[in-house]
């Protein structure tokens, strides 16, 4: 099968199954890599052997992480099973084991300094977005995906729709952010009203625009953080209004951490939310629901207070408060 045809068939299956655009891009990337690698392999190898050799090359010669290797494996398995209809057999042993990693979270002092230092980038309210990441325990794209209908300033709460794994959840909104969000809603209204006059539709998920055409111009579906410029829909090619891009948040936080000389990534503000809530004694089950974790074990991975409560015996030794050594 030619590469272009294989990619087109893979894209069709991914879209039929409503996979995320990021998943589509990733799977196509790995399919290209795999097909290119096949050119150097003998035809006598089975498909399973070719996949094993490909994954071995990633680990030995490119030193990729276990998560990257498993991502490549998932993409190729999906192609064989869902596109070719020929699922590979006996490939469980090829999956790399991912060692457990301690999640890094900034200290309260680092978080406070960072949130004060995050600048506005390209006219976007990136400081507000950074405070939402920490204040609500959100992933980087989640506040950017908010629409007007997803913000309830009376409760106050945010409705996170279609997050990781396609799950929805309700997140409490810190009351201190409500006034600024109210101003952001009015700012978003100016974009929406201008688009109304120019008949520029909102980008809607899946086929919602076809099923409910009026939603493309409805205020509840307007973006809370609209992009400054229109763009073309990645699938239909129509000119639409999209939301602010993650790169603006990433650049703003990068500038702040470089200014302060600390190492804090945007996603680690979410880690800080979980860690600081757990250290204050918040119910782990409640934090699990707010953060959208599938397992409570994932949530408890942010708790470091128990290990930090262990008192080193070095203090006793240095203080000289030792019991007498018994006679032999």
Residue pairs with C-beta under 8 A, 6 or more apart in sequence:
3 31
3 32
3 35
6 31
6 35
6 79
6 83
7 28
7 31
7 32
9 83
10 27
10 28
10 31
10 78
10 79
10 83
11 24
11 28
13 82
13 83
14 23
14 24
14 27
15 24
15 235
17 82
18 206
19 27
21 234
26 71
26 75
27 75
27 78
27 79
29 75
30 71
30 72
30 75
30 76
31 75
31 76
31 79
33 54
33 72
34 51
34 54
34 72
34 75
34 76
37 53
37 54
37 57
38 50
38 54
41 50
41 53
45 53
47 80
47 86
47 88
48 88
48 89
48 90
48 91
51 73
51 76
51 88
51 91
51 94
52 91
52 94
54 72
54 76
55 69
55 72
55 73
55 94
55 96
58 64
58 68
58 69
58 72
59 69
59 96
64 72
66 96
66 97
66 98
66 99
67 98
69 96
70 95
70 96
70 98
73 91
73 94
73 95
73 96
76 88
77 87
77 88
77 91
80 86
80 87
80 88
81 87
81 88
100 301
102 301
102 304
103 271
103 274
103 275
103 301
103 302
104 268
104 271
105 268
105 271
105 272
105 274
105 275
105 276
105 302
105 304
106 114
106 262
106 264
106 268
106 269
106 271
106 272
108 272
108 276
110 260
110 262
110 264
111 134
111 264
111 269
111 272
111 276
113 260
113 262
114 130
114 253
114 256
114 257
114 260
114 262
114 264
114 269
115 127
115 130
115 131
115 134
117 255
117 256
117 259
117 260
118 126
118 127
118 130
118 252
118 253
118 255
118 256
119 126
119 127
119 252
119 255
119 256
120 126
120 127
120 252
121 248
121 249
121 251
121 252
121 255
122 228
122 248
123 228
124 225
124 228
124 244
124 248
125 184
125 225
126 248
126 249
126 251
126 252
126 253
127 252
128 177
128 180
128 181
128 184
129 143
129 144
129 225
129 244
129 249
130 249
130 252
130 253
130 256
130 266
130 269
131 177
132 138
132 143
132 158
132 177
133 139
133 140
133 143
133 249
133 266
133 269
133 270
133 273
134 269
134 270
134 272
134 273
135 173
135 174
135 176
135 177
135 273
136 143
136 158
136 171
136 172
136 173
136 174
136 273
136 290
137 171
137 270
137 273
137 274
137 277
137 287
137 290
137 291
138 160
138 171
138 270
139 163
139 164
139 267
139 270
140 246
140 249
140 250
140 266
140 267
141 246
142 160
142 163
143 158
143 224
143 225
144 225
144 243
144 244
144 245
144 246
144 249
145 160
145 161
145 162
145 243
146 158
146 160
146 223
146 224
146 225
147 220
147 221
147 222
147 223
147 224
148 185
148 188
148 219
148 220
148 221
148 222
148 223
148 224
149 159
149 220
149 221
150 158
150 159
150 160
150 161
150 224
151 158
151 159
151 173
151 181
151 185
151 224
152 158
152 159
152 173
153 173
153 178
153 181
153 182
155 172
155 173
156 172
156 173
156 174
156 175
156 177
156 178
157 170
157 171
157 172
157 173
158 170
158 171
158 173
159 168
159 169
159 170
159 171
160 168
160 169
160 170
160 171
160 292
161 168
162 168
162 205
163 169
163 292
164 292
165 292
165 294
167 292
169 289
169 290
169 292
171 290
172 290
173 181
181 224
184 224
184 225
185 224
188 222
188 223
188 224
188 225
188 226
189 219
189 222
191 222
191 223
191 226
191 241
192 219
192 222
192 226
195 201
195 202
195 217
195 241
196 217
199 217
200 230
200 239
200 240
200 241
201 209
201 216
201 217
201 238
201 240
201 241
202 215
202 216
202 217
202 218
202 221
202 222
202 223
202 240
202 241
203 233
203 240
203 241
203 242
203 243
204 215
204 216
204 221
208 215
209 215
209 216
215 221
223 241
223 242
223 243
223 244
224 243
225 243
225 244
226 241
226 242
226 243
226 244
227 241
227 242
227 243
227 244
227 245
230 239
230 240
230 241
230 242
231 239
231 240
231 242
232 238
232 239
232 240
233 239
233 240
249 266
250 266
253 264
253 265
253 266
253 269
257 263
257 264
270 291
271 302
273 291
274 287
274 291
274 299
274 302
275 302
275 303
275 304
277 287
278 284
278 287
278 299
278 300
278 302
278 303
278 305
279 303
279 305
284 296
284 299
284 300
284 303
285 296
287 299
288 295
288 296
288 298
288 299
291 299
293 299
316 322
